[in-house]
Amino acid sequence: MKIHVGLLFGVAVLGACIPFDQAGQPADAQLTPWHTVTAASSVPAEIPETPSSTSTPVPTPTPTIHIVTLGETISSIALRYGLDMNTLLAANPAIDPYALIVGDQVIIPAGSDQPQIGGLTEPLALDVSQPECFRTPEGGLWCFAVLNNSLDEAASNLAVTFKVINASSEEVDSRTVPAILNKLDPGETLPASVYFTGPVPADVNVTSSLASAYSASQSGKTFLSVDTGDPAVEISGRMAKVTGEAVTAADPGKTVDVWVAALAYDIHGNLVGLRRVENRVTLDEGKGLNFNMYVYSASGEIDSVIIKAEAIPVK
């Protein structure tokens, strides 16, 4: 793992996903990491030596409360916790996803209400790069890892586990996060990113490992190809504006979820930023879906931007 130290530029939207009509340039240019209030863990009740006919009640899982910060959207928060956006909205019926206010409290469902990432069966043998990490002025860490599919079949349900290890070889933090898109075709790569809230000690090591990757043919989802053509990319230092049109193979009148990801690289080919926009739309004949987004670098100037996209029909 490499940890880079430097000042960041722009709003903290690395790994964020927003509806297409909310993807304009943010008003504030201050990089703001996500902050969460984590519920205290429960201590298991001691098992009595003599079995009792009355079972010990099991505590109900306590949901996490996420405090909205500048630049966040309901879909970027869903990505942060590995949730489907509709699942998050169902847990917050009073929230208007297009009118989030800094300081709003968003319930992150716990227990059976929250989708599980990995751990059910042995995942496909995809390669995961060691993380590249960038330290923020607040003492936090942005970390990126890249999944590589060298197999003959497409993979989905992709997730990576990042662990922070201190100088005593003790695990001090761990996050499992989804990849930027759902499907990884043979011979292709996809990144995953995570933010560790500061202050993170200087003498730590961050590792990454595959948490979930299963055959796309067994995912229960139908993946449609998406053509983004030749999108316009305007690079200005540590910021890039991307505009274009995503055209899918869906039949006219079909409702689909379309995700478009922008991956920013520096002059050395290192991934330094990413962003995703998503929307659920009913397509008109002969028309695609326009997208407009800004992606920001965590370290150094952006040299190039790659666009990747996918579409999934809504059942």
Secondary structure per residue as TSV (DSSP state, phi and psi in degrees):
chain	resnum	aa	ss	phi	psi
A	1	M	-	360.0	138.7
A	2	K	E	-111.8	134.2
A	3	I	E	-114.8	123.7
A	4	H	E	-107.6	142.9
A	5	V	E	-113.2	131.5
A	6	G	-	179.3	164.1
A	7	L	-	-76.1	140.6
A	8	L	-	-97.0	156.5
A	9	F	-	-125.3	135.8
A	10	G	S	97.1	179.9
A	11	V	-	-79.5	147.7
A	12	A	S	-77.2	86.3
A	13	V	-	-122.6	18.5
A	14	L	T	-64.5	124.4
A	15	G	T	77.9	7.9
A	16	A	E	-83.9	153.5
A	17	C	E	-132.9	135.5
A	18	I	E	-140.5	155.8
A	19	P	-	-60.2	151.6
A	20	F	G	-58.9	-34.8
A	21	D	G	-81.5	1.5
A	22	Q	G	-115.3	14.7
A	23	A	-	-96.4	22.3
A	24	G	S	-75.6	179.4
A	25	Q	-	-70.2	128.7
A	26	P	-	-63.6	153.4
A	27	A	S	-75.6	-30.9
A	28	D	-	-105.2	138.0
A	29	A	-	-102.0	27.9
A	30	Q	-	-99.5	123.4
A	31	L	-	-68.7	118.9
A	32	T	-	-122.7	110.8
A	33	P	-	-71.8	159.8
A	34	W	-	-72.5	140.9
A	35	H	E	-122.4	135.1
A	36	T	E	-127.3	153.8
A	37	V	E	-101.5	111.7
A	38	T	-	-92.9	128.3
A	39	A	-	-66.6	142.5
A	40	A	-	-67.2	142.8
A	41	S	-	-75.1	149.1
A	42	S	-	-86.5	145.0
A	43	V	-	-94.9	124.0
A	44	P	-	-60.3	142.1
A	45	A	-	-68.2	143.7
A	46	E	-	-70.1	135.8
A	47	I	-	-81.4	123.7
A	48	P	-	-66.8	151.8
A	49	E	S	-65.5	-36.8
A	50	T	S	-101.7	118.7
A	51	P	-	-57.9	142.7
A	52	S	-	-112.3	151.0
A	53	S	S	-72.6	-17.3
A	54	T	S	-101.5	119.8
A	55	S	-	-73.4	149.7
A	56	T	-	-74.4	125.6
A	57	P	-	-58.8	142.1
A	58	V	-	-96.3	128.1
A	59	P	-	-60.0	141.1
A	60	T	-	-73.6	131.4
A	61	P	-	-55.8	133.8
A	62	T	-	-92.1	124.3
A	63	P	-	-69.3	151.7
A	64	T	E	-80.5	144.6
A	65	I	E	-107.5	119.3
A	66	H	E	-98.7	128.8
A	67	I	E	-93.8	120.3
A	68	V	-	-67.4	132.6
A	69	T	-	-117.0	172.9
A	70	L	T	-58.6	131.4
A	71	G	T	91.0	-6.0
A	72	E	-	-84.7	153.1
A	73	T	-	-129.6	169.4
A	74	I	H	-64.1	-33.3
A	75	S	H	-77.2	-32.2
A	76	S	H	-68.3	-34.4
A	77	I	H	-68.0	-39.6
A	78	A	H	-60.4	-43.7
A	79	L	H	-62.9	-40.4
A	80	R	H	-57.2	-37.3
A	81	Y	T	-103.2	7.7
A	82	G	T	70.0	32.5
A	83	L	-	-110.0	154.8
A	84	D	-	-74.1	140.8
A	85	M	H	-60.3	-37.5
A	86	N	H	-67.1	-33.3
A	87	T	H	-63.8	-42.0
A	88	L	H	-66.9	-40.6
A	89	L	H	-65.5	-36.0
A	90	A	H	-64.2	-31.1
A	91	A	H	-82.0	-10.4
A	92	N	-	-133.1	65.6
A	93	P	T	-63.6	-20.9
A	94	A	T	-86.1	-6.0
A	95	I	-	-89.8	132.8
A	96	D	-	-90.9	112.1
A	97	P	T	-62.3	-17.4
A	98	Y	T	-99.7	5.9
A	99	A	-	-141.6	45.9
A	100	L	-	-69.5	143.3
A	101	I	-	-120.1	139.4
A	102	V	T	-55.0	128.3
A	103	G	T	101.3	-13.2
A	104	D	-	-59.5	148.3
A	105	Q	E	-102.7	125.0
A	106	V	E	-112.7	125.6
A	107	I	E	-78.4	124.3
A	108	I	E	-99.2	108.0
A	109	P	-	-60.3	143.6
A	110	A	-	-112.7	172.1
A	111	G	G	65.2	-137.6
A	112	S	G	-69.2	-17.4
A	113	D	G	-76.5	-15.8
A	114	Q	S	-104.1	126.7
A	115	P	-	-58.8	140.9
A	116	Q	-	-89.8	139.8
A	117	I	-	-107.5	108.8
A	118	G	S	74.1	-177.4
A	119	G	-	87.5	-4.1
A	120	L	S	-87.8	-45.4
A	121	T	S	-138.9	171.2
A	122	E	-	-67.6	127.3
A	123	P	-	-74.3	164.9
A	124	L	-	-63.6	153.7
A	125	A	-	-84.8	72.8
A	126	L	-	-88.8	152.1
A	127	D	E	-87.6	142.6
A	128	V	E	-126.6	125.6
A	129	S	-	-71.5	156.0
A	130	Q	-	-68.2	145.7
A	131	P	-	-70.7	147.9
A	132	E	E	-105.9	121.5
A	133	C	E	-119.2	145.7
A	134	F	E	-128.7	126.1
A	135	R	E	-84.3	138.6
A	136	T	-	-95.8	163.5
A	137	P	T	-58.7	-26.1
A	138	E	T	-80.6	-2.4
A	139	G	S	90.0	6.3
A	140	G	-	-86.2	179.0
A	141	L	E	-131.1	128.5
A	142	W	E	-96.1	128.6
A	143	C	E	-127.1	140.4
A	144	F	E	-123.5	140.2
A	145	A	E	-135.5	151.1
A	146	V	E	-118.1	127.8
A	147	L	E	-88.5	135.4
A	148	N	E	-123.6	126.2
A	149	N	-	-101.1	101.1
A	150	S	-	-97.6	10.9
A	151	L	S	-88.2	178.6
A	152	D	S	-95.4	3.2
A	153	E	S	-130.5	152.7
A	154	A	-	-73.3	147.7
A	155	A	E	-117.5	151.9
A	156	S	E	-142.9	-174.8
A	157	N	E	52.5	53.5
A	158	L	E	-90.0	132.2
A	159	A	E	-152.2	149.2
A	160	V	E	-126.0	139.2
A	161	T	E	-101.9	124.0
A	162	F	E	-104.5	134.6
A	163	K	E	-126.1	138.3
A	164	V	E	-101.3	121.2
A	165	I	E	-113.9	130.0
A	166	N	-	-86.7	-176.6
A	167	A	T	-65.8	-18.8
A	168	S	T	-93.7	13.1
A	169	S	S	64.5	27.5
A	170	E	-	-100.9	140.4
A	171	E	E	-78.8	120.2
A	172	V	E	-107.3	-15.1
A	173	D	E	-161.5	152.1
A	174	S	E	-153.5	135.4
A	175	R	E	-136.3	136.7
A	176	T	E	-111.3	122.1
A	177	V	E	-130.7	152.0
A	178	P	E	-78.6	159.8
A	179	A	-	-69.8	167.7
A	180	I	S	-65.7	-27.8
A	181	L	S	-129.1	170.5
A	182	N	S	-82.9	-32.8
A	183	K	E	-119.4	139.0
A	184	L	E	-125.9	111.4
A	185	D	-	-76.4	159.9
A	186	P	T	-56.8	137.2
A	187	G	T	78.6	2.4
A	188	E	-	-108.4	169.4
A	189	T	E	-129.3	154.5
A	190	L	E	-145.1	140.5
A	191	P	E	-94.0	161.3
A	192	A	E	-130.7	148.5
A	193	S	E	-135.9	156.4
A	194	V	E	-148.9	150.6
A	195	Y	E	-118.3	125.1
A	196	F	E	-100.2	119.9
A	197	T	-	-65.9	135.8
A	198	G	S	-78.9	169.1
A	199	P	-	-83.4	128.0
A	200	V	-	-96.8	126.5
A	201	P	-	-55.7	152.3
A	202	A	T	-72.6	-26.3
A	203	D	T	-97.8	42.7
A	204	V	-	-107.1	161.8
A	205	N	E	-122.8	139.0
A	206	V	E	-113.3	130.3
A	207	T	E	-115.4	160.2
A	208	S	E	-135.6	145.5
A	209	S	E	-149.4	157.3
A	210	L	E	-72.7	126.0
A	211	A	E	-102.7	-31.7
A	212	S	E	-158.4	133.1
A	213	A	E	-168.8	112.4
A	214	Y	E	-127.6	163.1
A	215	S	E	-59.4	129.9
A	216	A	G	-64.1	-26.7
A	217	S	G	-69.6	-17.5
A	218	Q	G	-107.8	10.6
A	219	S	S	-80.9	-17.2
A	220	G	S	81.0	4.9
A	221	K	-	-112.2	148.9
A	222	T	-	-103.9	119.9
A	223	F	-	-100.4	126.5
A	224	L	B	-101.3	145.5
A	225	S	-	-71.2	149.6
A	226	V	E	-131.1	129.6
A	227	D	E	-106.2	115.8
A	228	T	-	-98.7	4.4
A	229	G	-	58.8	-134.3
A	230	D	S	-118.8	82.3
A	231	P	-	-65.7	152.2
A	232	A	E	-81.6	127.6
A	233	V	E	-123.1	119.8
A	234	E	E	-113.0	111.1
A	235	I	E	-101.1	131.6
A	236	S	E	-137.2	90.0
A	237	G	T	66.2	-114.6
A	238	R	T	-95.6	14.5
A	239	M	E	-132.0	145.1
A	240	A	E	-138.2	135.2
A	241	K	E	-103.0	131.7
A	242	V	E	-125.0	127.0
A	243	T	E	-132.5	146.8
A	244	G	E	179.6	-167.5
A	245	E	E	-133.0	132.8
A	246	A	E	-104.4	121.0
A	247	V	E	-114.1	125.7
A	248	T	E	-109.6	170.8
A	249	A	-	-89.8	12.3
A	250	A	-	-69.9	146.9
A	251	D	-	-67.8	148.4
A	252	P	T	-55.7	137.1
A	253	G	T	88.4	-6.7
A	254	K	-	-82.1	137.1
A	255	T	E	-91.5	128.4
A	256	V	E	-135.5	153.5
A	257	D	E	-94.6	120.2
A	258	V	E	-112.4	125.8
A	259	W	E	-117.5	131.6
A	260	V	E	-124.9	127.0
A	261	A	E	-115.2	137.0
A	262	A	E	-111.1	124.3
A	263	L	E	-113.6	120.8
A	264	A	E	-101.6	134.9
A	265	Y	E	-125.2	150.0
A	266	D	-	-88.3	-175.0
A	267	I	T	-67.2	-19.5
A	268	H	T	-92.2	2.7
A	269	G	S	83.5	12.8
A	270	N	-	-86.3	137.1
A	271	L	E	-70.0	123.3
A	272	V	E	-123.5	-3.5
A	273	G	E	-172.5	155.1
A	274	L	E	-154.2	156.9
A	275	R	E	-154.8	151.4
A	276	R	E	-133.7	138.4
A	277	V	E	-115.8	148.4
A	278	E	E	-144.4	152.2
A	279	N	E	-160.3	151.8
A	280	R	E	-105.1	119.4
A	281	V	E	-137.3	155.7
A	282	T	E	-104.2	118.1
A	283	L	-	-82.6	141.9
A	284	D	-	-93.9	153.6
A	285	E	T	-62.5	130.4
A	286	G	T	75.6	6.1
A	287	K	-	-119.5	144.3
A	288	G	-	-103.8	-162.9
A	289	L	E	-118.2	117.3
A	290	N	E	-73.8	139.4
A	291	F	E	-131.2	151.4
A	292	N	E	-151.0	116.3
A	293	M	E	-147.7	160.5
A	294	Y	E	-115.7	137.5
A	295	V	E	-123.4	142.3
A	296	Y	E	-122.2	149.7
A	297	S	-	-90.7	141.6
A	298	A	S	-84.1	-16.7
A	299	S	S	-163.0	118.1
A	300	G	S	81.0	175.6
A	301	E	-	-80.0	149.5
A	302	I	-	-81.8	133.9
A	303	D	-	-104.9	-34.6
A	304	S	E	-152.7	159.0
A	305	V	E	-133.1	131.8
A	306	I	E	-111.0	136.1
A	307	I	E	-107.5	131.8
A	308	K	E	-129.3	147.7
A	309	A	E	-149.6	160.1
A	310	E	E	-152.8	160.7
A	311	A	E	-139.5	140.7
A	312	I	E	-129.8	121.3
A	313	P	E	-62.3	142.1
A	314	V	-	-86.5	125.3
A	315	K	-	-79.9	360.0
